[in-house]
Amino acid sequence: MATPKFIAPSTSFYSELKNRTNAYFAEKGSHPSGNYKLYIKAGVLFASMVFLYTHLVFFTPPVWLALVECVLMGGVTAAIGFNVMHDGGHGSFSRKKWVNELAGLSLNMLGANIHMWTTKHNIIHHTYTNIDGVDDDLDARPFLRLCENQEHLRFHKYQHFYFWGAYAMLYLYWIFFTDYVKYFTQKVGDIPIKKMSRNDHLSFWGFKVVHFLLFVVVPIYTLGFLPWLVGFLVYGMFTGLVLSIVFQLAHTVEHAHFPMPTEATNRIEDEWALHQLKTTANFATKNKVVSWLTGGLNFQIEHHLFPRISHVHYPAISKIIKEACAEFGVAYHEYPKTRTAILSHIAHLRQLAVQPVLVQQ
């Protein structure tokens, strides 16, 4: 599918959002990138990861404690992705480019690849959010049907029950399969990946080898195959479950739109900023624990409108965006709690589980 175009802005809505947001940073005398709060959080998360890994692999805790630590390490892995890698990949972790690149490379240490992710997430997902056939985040086929435009298969009628298992496999599927598909095809779906330099190729294979040594070879050598297998599956599946749930609550809920371009012009009948607001939702923005752990990805509207602003600023600028939306009559989708967003996601899956009725011409 060719990438669609958006209609030219007909209002000053997005310009007004940018002006008000810029005025906020000017008034506060602060920079849109991360600050000491983010750097402290990054230090806590990395220290936790090193501690859990070292204790699990080299100190052989009792089985019950090992399983608990595997779950915790899965949560910390997801949190590093949300807080450090994500901001670094968007260039908002620090004012310094090399620090952002270093933060982005944390994804490579966790088994995936920042070069592939940049095309999939920054370029495709953030531009063509919820457009089936372009936004790779919508492609969970054949396991799940995430929008009406996708084919309905017989087993989809149960998807609102079994989706937990599908989500749990995301991380393992990502690092052991889809990264390699993207690497060898040099595409995300039908869209070419930015040409890889020699250093990009070396980084891809070098970090894949390091991750395999750290998370497969060394644990098997120190613990044995079966303990490693159980622990790694618990760790990987919990990581995948957390990553999936946070991602899905942002875009695949009842109020989210899934627009398709017109056949004649290949255009989306909205300007880009309005498209982002229609396809995106926030959740649990009053919950400081959720905000801390998810790296502000519960403020998904703010992130999609201003991806180069660090998540530490989202609570403040969300007030600006809400006010502007109210003034311009633009819908602002928000779920007050995490559980209400999860219930909305389940309801969305249930709606799509029903075989669509074909209208006779």
KOLDRENMI-165732 format. One line per 3 residues: number of its first residue (from 1); their letters; for each residue x, y, z of N, C-alpha, C. Coordinates in steps of 0.02 Angstrom, whole numbers. Layout:
NUM	a	X:Y:Z:X:Y:Z:X:Y:Z  ...
This chain:
1	mat	42:-60:0:0:0:0:44:63:0  31:109:-46:69:171:-48:50:214:13  99:249:40:85:291:98:38:347:79
4	pkf	-15:358:118:-64:409:102:-40:479:121  -76:529:96:-62:599:113:-118:625:158  -102:677:196:-151:710:238:-172:775:204
7	iap	-233:797:217:-254:861:188:-215:918:221  -207:971:186:-171:1029:213:-211:1059:271  -176:1082:323:-212:1112:380:-256:1170:359
10	sts	-319:1168:380:-366:1221:363:-379:1268:421  -351:1250:479:-359:1292:538:-291:1305:569  -290:1347:620:-228:1362:655:-220:1320:717
13	fys	-257:1264:721:-258:1224:782:-189:1200:802  -153:1165:758:-88:1139:776:-37:1194:788  -42:1247:748:3:1304:759:-8:1334:828
16	elk	-71:1338:848:-87:1365:914:-59:1319:969  -65:1253:959:-37:1206:1007:38:1216:1014  73:1223:958:145:1233:960:163:1299:993
19	nrt	126:1352:978:141:1417:1008:132:1416:1083  77:1385:1106:65:1382:1178:116:1338:1214  135:1284:1182:185:1240:1212:253:1273:1215
22	nay	272:1306:1162:336:1343:1162:336:1398:1215  278:1431:1223:273:1484:1273:281:1455:1343  256:1394:1354:263:1362:1419:337:1351:1436
25	fae	375:1325:1389:446:1312:1402:485:1377:1410  466:1428:1372:499:1493:1379:486:1523:1447  423:1518:1470:405:1546:1535:440:1509:1592
28	kgs	445:1443:1586:477:1403:1638:553:1406:1634  579:1427:1577:651:1428:1567:681:1358:1565  642:1310:1541:665:1241:1537:670:1219:1465
31	hps	701:1161:1455:711:1133:1388:665:1073:1379  640:1061:1318:594:1004:1307:624:935:1318  690:931:1323:722:865:1333:716:844:1406
34	gny	742:784:1421:739:758:1489:780:800:1538  767:788:1602:803:824:1654:829:775:1707  851:801:1763:882:759:1813:835:704:1838
37	kly	769:717:1838:722:666:1861:725:604:1815  731:617:1750:735:561:1703:802:525:1710  855:561:1722:921:529:1727:925:487:1791
40	ika	896:511:1845:893:471:1906:853:407:1895  795:415:1861:753:356:1848:791:306:1804  827:330:1754:865:285:1711:917:247:1752
43	gvl	950:282:1798:1000:249:1841:968:195:1885  910:210:1913:875:161:1955:856:99:1914  830:111:1854:808:55:1812:867:11:1790
46	fas	922:42:1769:979:2:1747:1011:-35:1806  1015:-3:1864:1042:-36:1923:999:-96:1942  933:-87:1937:887:-142:1953:897:-200:1905
49	mvf	906:-184:1841:916:-236:1790:980:-276:1804  1034:-240:1819:1098:-273:1832:1092:-317:1895  1060:-291:1947:1053:-329:2009:1012:-393:1998
52	lyt	955:-386:1965:912:-444:1954:946:-497:1911  978:-474:1858:1013:-521:1814:1069:-558:1852  1110:-520:1888:1166:-549:1925:1142:-599:1978
55	hlv	1090:-580:2015:1065:-624:2068:1034:-687:2039  998:-680:1983:967:-739:1952:1018:-787:1923  1067:-760:1889:1113:-802:1850:1170:-829:1892
58	fft	1194:-790:1940:1255:-810:1975:1245:-829:2049  1187:-815:2076:1176:-831:2147:1120:-883:2159  1088:-905:2106:1040:-960:2107:992:-955:2167
61	ppv	945:-908:2166:896:-902:2220:847:-961:2219  809:-972:2273:758:-1024:2273:710:-1015:2215  677:-1069:2196:634:-1068:2137:581:-1013:2141
64	wla	547:-1008:2199:493:-958:2205:519:-887:2196  578:-875:2226:607:-808:2221:633:-795:2151  661:-847:2119:686:-839:2051:629:-821:2003
67	lve	571:-852:2012:514:-836:1969:490:-765:1980  489:-744:2043:470:-675:2058:519:-626:2026  583:-642:2031:634:-598:2002:631:-597:1926
70	cvl	612:-653:1895:604:-655:1822:548:-608:1801  493:-608:1839:437:-563:1825:460:-490:1834  495:-477:1889:519:-409:1901:567:-386:1846
73	mgg	610:-431:1824:658:-413:1772:621:-399:1706  567:-435:1694:526:-421:1635:496:-351:1639  471:-333:1699:443:-266:1708:496:-212:1700
76	vta	556:-224:1726:610:-175:1720:632:-168:1647  634:-224:1611:651:-221:1539:603:-177:1502  537:-187:1514:487:-146:1482:495:-73:1502
79	aig	509:-61:1567:516:7:1592:576:43:1561  631:6:1550:689:36:1516:670:56:1445  631:12:1412:607:28:1345:564:90:1344
82	fnv	517:94:1391:471:151:1394:506:216:1411  552:213:1459:579:274:1488:644:298:1456  689:252:1442:756:269:1418:760:264:1342
85	mhd	748:203:1317:754:192:1245:705:237:1206  644:240:1228:593:276:1191:609:350:1185  627:382:1240:647:452:1237:711:461:1196
88	ggh	759:416:1206:821:420:1167:809:412:1093  765:365:1074:750:353:1004:716:412:971  680:452:1011:647:511:984:690:574:990
91	gsf	750:566:1018:794:623:1026:774:671:1081  736:646:1131:712:689:1184:739:672:1253  782:621:1257:810:602:1321:857:656:1347
94	srk	897:685:1302:947:734:1321:954:787:1266  985:843:1283:1001:893:1232:1057:870:1186  1097:822:1210:1156:799:1173:1138:739:1129
97	kwv	1156:744:1067:1139:691:1019:1170:624:1038  1232:624:1060:1265:561:1076:1233:527:1136  1207:567:1182:1173:537:1240:1107:504:1218
100	nel	1072:539:1173:1011:510:1145:1025:444:1109  1079:444:1070:1097:383:1033:1115:327:1081  1149:344:1135:1167:294:1185:1105:266:1220
103	agl	1059:311:1237:996:289:1268:957:244:1220  956:262:1156:922:221:1106:953:152:1099  1019:148:1107:1053:83:1101:1035:35:1158
106	sln	1003:60:1210:981:14:1263:933:-38:1234  898:-22:1180:854:-70:1147:895:-128:1119  954:-113:1091:997:-166:1064:1021:-213:1119
109	mlg	1037:-185:1177:1059:-226:1233:1004:-273:1258  942:-253:1245:885:-293:1268:860:-341:1214  898:-345:1158:883:-397:1109:853:-373:1044
112	ani	827:-312:1041:796:-286:979:847:-242:943  823:-198:899:870:-157:860:841:-87:848  879:-37:866:855:32:863:846:56:790
115	hmw	886:30:744:879:51:674:812:29:646  793:-33:659:728:-58:635:672:-20:670  680:-10:735:627:22:774:615:94:751
118	ttk	668:129:733:661:199:712:615:205:651  624:160:602:581:161:543:510:141:562  504:87:598:438:60:616:399:109:659
121	hni	432:140:708:396:180:757:396:254:740  456:283:736:460:356:726:431:378:659  449:342:606:430:364:539:359:340:521
124	ihh	347:275:529:284:247:505:227:256:556  236:231:616:182:233:665:162:304:682  210:348:693:195:416:714:165:458:657
127	tyt	177:439:596:148:476:540:80:447:519  76:381:515:17:348:487:-20:307:540  -28:337:597:-58:302:655:-126:272:637
130	nid	-133:207:653:-196:171:645:-222:167:574  -178:174:525:-197:165:455:-177:94:435  -226:51:428:-213:-19:413:-177:-26:346
133	gvd	-127:-70:345:-88:-79:285:-25:-37:283  -21:12:328:39:54:333:68:50:403  27:64:454:50:63:523:62:-10:545
136	ddl	125:-28:551:144:-97:568:119:-118:637  107:-70:681:82:-87:748:12:-118:746  -24:-107:692:-91:-136:685:-89:-207:657
139	dar	-31:-229:636:-26:-294:603:-9:-349:653  -61:-380:681:-52:-438:725:-82:-500:692  -89:-496:627:-118:-551:589:-70:-610:585
142	pfl	-96:-672:584:-167:-690:584:-198:-696:654  -157:-683:705:-179:-699:773:-237:-655:797  -234:-590:780:-284:-543:805:-310:-499:748
145	rlc	-372:-479:754:-403:-431:709:-412:-367:748  -374:-315:729:-372:-254:769:-412:-196:740  -436:-203:678:-479:-151:650:-526:-183:598
148	enq	-579:-148:581:-631:-175:538:-607:-191:468  -555:-157:447:-531:-167:379:-495:-234:370  -476:-265:425:-438:-327:422:-484:-388:414
151	ehl	-458:-439:382:-496:-500:369:-518:-533:434  -579:-558:435:-605:-594:493:-595:-668:482  -557:-700:528:-547:-772:526:-590:-805:580
154	rfh	-604:-869:571:-651:-903:615:-632:-898:689  -566:-906:703:-546:-908:774:-544:-838:806  -553:-785:766:-554:-718:794:-614:-708:842
157	kyq	-665:-750:836:-722:-741:881:-704:-753:954  -645:-781:965:-622:-792:1034:-565:-745:1054  -548:-696:1011:-488:-656:1022:-490:-615:1087
160	hfy	-550:-596:1109:-554:-557:1171:-542:-600:1233  -532:-666:1223:-513:-711:1277:-439:-728:1274  -415:-744:1213:-347:-771:1208:-294:-718:1194
163	fwg	-314:-653:1188:-265:-602:1170:-208:-596:1220  -222:-614:1284:-169:-611:1335:-109:-654:1315  -124:-714:1290:-70:-758:1269:-33:-731:1209
166	aya	-69:-703:1161:-37:-674:1102:9:-616:1122  -14:-574:1168:26:-517:1190:89:-540:1228  82:-594:1265:139:-619:1304:196:-641:1258
169	mly	180:-659:1197:232:-683:1151:265:-627:1111  241:-566:1119:265:-511:1077:341:-501:1080  368:-496:1141:439:-480:1148:483:-535:1118
172	lyw	467:-598:1132:506:-653:1106:500:-656:1030  441:-646:1005:429:-645:933:467:-588:899  470:-533:933:504:-473:908:579:-485:902
175	iff	611:-506:956:685:-510:956:712:-571:919  671:-624:913:695:-685:880:667:-696:810  619:-654:789:590:-665:723:582:-601:682
178	tdy	539:-555:705:522:-498:663:581:-452:648  627:-445:695:687:-405:681:725:-433:621  730:-499:618:767:-531:564:729:-525:497
181	vky	663:-529:500:623:-520:440:636:-450:412  634:-400:455:646:-331:433:718:-323:407  765:-356:440:835:-349:419:846:-378:349
184	ftq	821:-438:337:835:-471:274:792:-445:216  731:-421:232:690:-391:179:705:-317:170  736:-287:223:750:-214:224:685:-174:216
187	kvg	632:-201:245:567:-168:242:530:-176:308  487:-128:323:437:-134:375:371:-138:338  342:-198:333:285:-206:290:306:-196:218
190	dip	276:-146:185:294:-130:116:340:-70:111  358:-40:168:396:22:168:470:8:179  514:30:135:586:17:142:615:50:204
193	ikk	661:15:235:698:42:292:754:87:265  771:138:303:827:180:285:889:137:274  925:151:220:984:111:202:1032:105:261
196	msr	1052:43:274:1096:30:331:1169:40:312  1205:74:355:1277:83:344:1314:21:370  1378:19:358:1418:-37:383:1413:-41:459
199	ndh	1415:17:493:1409:17:566:1341:-8:589  1288:7:550:1222:-18:567:1219:-94:564  1250:-123:512:1252:-196:506:1292:-226:564
202	lsf	1350:-196:579:1391:-222:634:1354:-217:700  1319:-162:710:1281:-152:771:1225:-204:777  1191:-216:721:1136:-266:722:1162:-334:745
205	wgf	1213:-359:711:1237:-426:726:1276:-429:791  1315:-376:805:1354:-376:867:1311:-378:929  1259:-337:931:1216:-336:990:1172:-399:993
208	kvv	1153:-427:936:1115:-490:937:1157:-546:969  1221:-547:952:1266:-598:980:1276:-586:1055  1287:-523:1074:1296:-507:1146:1233:-526:1185
211	hfl	1175:-509:1159:1113:-526:1194:1105:-602:1200  1121:-638:1147:1115:-711:1149:1163:-741:1200  1223:-714:1204:1271:-739:1254:1246:-725:1325
214	lfv	1223:-663:1337:1203:-643:1404:1139:-677:1428  1091:-685:1382:1025:-709:1403:1011:-782:1386  1056:-813:1349:1047:-884:1332:1107:-925:1353
217	vvp	1166:-911:1326:1225:-953:1337:1247:-952:1410  1258:-893:1438:1282:-889:1507:1233:-919:1557  1168:-903:1555:1121:-934:1602:1118:-1011:1595
220	iyt	1121:-1036:1534:1119:-1109:1526:1182:-1140:1557  1239:-1108:1547:1302:-1133:1575:1301:-1134:1651  1274:-1081:1682:1276:-1076:1755:1218:-1112:1790
223	lgf	1161:-1117:1755:1100:-1143:1788:1077:-1210:1760  1092:-1223:1697:1065:-1282:1664:1009:-1262:1617  993:-1307:1569:946:-1289:1516:875:-1278:1541
226	lpw	848:-1324:1581:778:-1319:1601:765:-1259:1646  806:-1246:1698:795:-1184:1737:799:-1121:1694  848:-1120:1647:851:-1062:1603:788:-1055:1561
229	lvg	765:-1110:1532:707:-1107:1487:645:-1081:1524  632:-1107:1583:574:-1085:1622:581:-1011:1640  640:-993:1665:651:-924:1686:648:-875:1628
232	flv	678:-895:1571:678:-850:1514:609:-841:1485  569:-894:1484:501:-889:1459:458:-844:1505  466:-852:1570:429:-809:1617:450:-736:1607
235	ygm	514:-725:1603:540:-657:1592:516:-628:1526  525:-665:1472:507:-640:1406:433:-629:1397  393:-675:1425:320:-669:1416:292:-611:1458
238	ftg	319:-600:1516:294:-543:1556:315:-478:1523  376:-475:1496:397:-415:1459:350:-401:1401  335:-452:1362:290:-444:1305:220:-422:1325
241	lvl	195:-450:1380:128:-432:1403:125:-358:1423  174:-335:1460:176:-264:1481:183:-218:1421  229:-234:1377:239:-192:1317:175:-188:1276
244	siv	144:-245:1264:84:-247:1222:26:-208:1252  13:-219:1316:-43:-186:1348:-36:-110:1344  24:-85:1361:34:-12:1360:25:15:1289
247	fql	53:-20:1239:47:3:1170:-26:2:1147  -62:-52:1164:-130:-59:1138:-179:-11:1170  -168:7:1233:-214:53:1266:-210:123:1235
250	aht	-158:135:1196:-150:201:1165:-190:209:1101  -203:153:1066:-232:160:999:-287:111:981  -292:54:1015:-344:6:997:-395:0:1054
253	veh	-432:53:1062:-486:56:1111:-549:81:1075  -604:82:1112:-669:96:1081:-673:163:1046  -642:214:1074:-650:282:1046:-600:297:991
256	ahf	-552:254:980:-501:268:929:-529:257:859  -505:298:812:-525:292:742:-473:252:703  -496:220:650:-452:182:605:-467:204:533
259	pmp	-449:265:516:-467:292:450:-427:259:394  -458:257:336:-425:232:276:-425:287:223  -373:291:183:-370:343:131:-422:332:77
262	tea	-443:385:46:-490:380:-10:-456:345:-68  -494:304:-104:-465:265:-160:-442:311:-217  -480:363:-229:-465:406:-287:-402:448:-277
265	tnr	-394:475:-217:-338:522:-206:-285:496:-158  -298:439:-126:-253:412:-75:-238:463:-20  -291:497:2:-284:548:54:-326:530:116
268	ied	-300:549:173:-337:545:236:-375:610:243  -439:606:256:-480:667:258:-474:704:325  -413:715:346:-399:754:406:-329:782:400
271	ewa	-316:837:433:-247:859:439:-212:815:490  -146:814:489:-108:767:528:-123:772:603  -125:832:632:-135:840:704:-204:813:725
274	lhq	-255:827:686:-322:802:703:-324:726:696  -288:700:648:-283:627:640:-253:595:703  -201:627:731:-170:600:791:-218:599:850
277	lkt	-257:651:856:-305:655:912:-362:604:903  -381:591:842:-436:543:831:-414:471:840  -350:458:831:-326:388:833:-291:370:898
280	tan	-290:417:946:-249:408:1006:-289:422:1069  -271:388:1123:-305:398:1187:-255:396:1244  -270:432:1297:-232:431:1359:-265:385:1409
283	fat	-227:366:1461:-257:328:1516:-218:341:1581  -255:341:1635:-226:345:1703:-175:401:1710  -190:460:1684:-141:514:1686:-133:545:1756
286	knk	-180:531:1801:-174:556:1869:-133:509:1914  -119:450:1888:-83:399:1927:-8:408:1917  26:434:1968:98:449:1962:140:386:1955
289	vvs	118:331:1985:156:269:1980:153:243:1908  94:242:1879:87:221:1809:128:266:1763  124:331:1774:162:379:1733:237:368:1739
292	wlt	260:353:1799:332:342:1811:355:279:1776  318:226:1783:338:161:1755:333:159:1679  282:190:1651:270:186:1579:306:240:1540
295	ggl	345:281:1573:381:334:1537:334:383:1504  278:396:1537:231:445:1510:192:421:1450  197:356:1433:160:332:1375:85:327:1388
298	nfq	65:339:1450:-7:346:1463:-30:416:1441  16:462:1428:2:527:1397:16:521:1322  -18:475:1289:-2:460:1220:-20:517:1172
301	ieh	-72:554:1189:-92:611:1146:-36:662:1143  -10:680:1201:44:728:1204:106:702:1166  119:637:1174:177:608:1141:169:610:1065
304	hlf	110:595:1040:101:593:968:102:663:937  78:712:973:80:780:947:150:810:952  186:792:1005:253:820:1016:302:765:1035
307	pri	320:721:986:363:664:1002:434:683:1022  456:744:1008:524:764:1026:527:800:1093  471:800:1129:470:826:1198:474:766:1245
310	shv	519:769:1293:526:714:1341:462:703:1381  451:640:1400:390:624:1436:385:656:1505  441:680:1532:439:712:1599:398:776:1597
313	hyp	386:803:1538:347:865:1531:274:854:1514  255:792:1501:187:779:1477:131:801:1525  138:789:1590:84:811:1635:70:885:1629
316	ais	122:925:1619:112:998:1614:81:1017:1547  107:990:1493:82:1013:1428:14:981:1412  -4:928:1448:-71:898:1436:-126:948:1452
319	kii	-114:990:1502:-164:1041:1520:-172:1092:1464  -116:1109:1432:-118:1157:1376:-157:1127:1318  -144:1063:1303:-177:1030:1246:-251:1020:1260
322	kea	-268:1002:1320:-339:994:1338:-378:1059:1329  -348:1113:1353:-381:1179:1346:-391:1198:1273  -339:1187:1233:-344:1204:1162:-396:1160:1127
325	cae	-399:1096:1143:-448:1052:1113:-519:1075:1130  -529:1096:1193:-595:1120:1214:-614:1183:1175  -566:1228:1166:-579:1291:1130:-595:1279:1056
328	fgv	-560:1231:1025:-569:1218:954:-621:1165:940  -652:1138:992:-703:1087:982:-676:1021:956  -616:1003:979:-583:941:958:-587:890:1014
331	ayh	-608:829:999:-614:777:1049:-546:757:1078  -543:747:1143:-482:728:1178:-500:664:1217  -476:606:1194:-496:542:1222:-452:523:1281
334	eyp	-483:510:1337:-444:493:1397:-484:447:1441  -450:394:1466:-480:347:1513:-452:361:1583  -494:368:1633:-470:390:1699:-424:340:1734
337	ktr	-433:276:1721:-393:224:1754:-367:173:1704  -315:138:1723:-287:87:1679:-339:33:1666  -375:12:1718:-423:-42:1709:-480:-23:1662
340	tai	-501:41:1662:-554:61:1616:-529:60:1544  -465:76:1535:-436:73:1467:-430:0:1445  -411:-45:1490:-406:-116:1473:-474:-143:1455
343	lsh	-525:-125:1493:-593:-147:1478:-616:-121:1410  -597:-60:1393:-614:-32:1329:-578:-69:1273  -516:-88:1285:-479:-127:1235:-512:-195:1224
346	iah	-532:-227:1279:-565:-292:1273:-631:-284:1235  -668:-231:1250:-731:-218:1215:-719:-208:1140  -664:-173:1124:-646:-162:1054:-631:-229:1019
349	lrq	-594:-273:1052:-578:-338:1024:-642:-380:1016  -687:-374:1065:-750:-411:1061:-793:-388:1002  -794:-323:991:-832:-297:933:-805:-325:868
352	lav	-738:-329:863:-706:-353:802:-707:-429:797  -725:-462:851:-728:-536:851:-788:-561:812  -837:-518:802:-898:-536:767:-886:-534:692
355	qpv	-910:-586:658:-903:-588:585:-941:-530:554  -908:-487:515:-943:-430:484:-997:-453:436  -1052:-417:436:-1108:-434:393:-1099:-400:325
358	lvq	-1102:-439:273:-1096:-411:206:-1162:-385:181  -1164:-323:159:-1225:-293:135:-1236:-311:62  -1294:-338:47:-1310:-357:-22:-1322:-295:-65
361	q	-1291:-293:-122:-1300:-237:-168:-1364:-247:-210
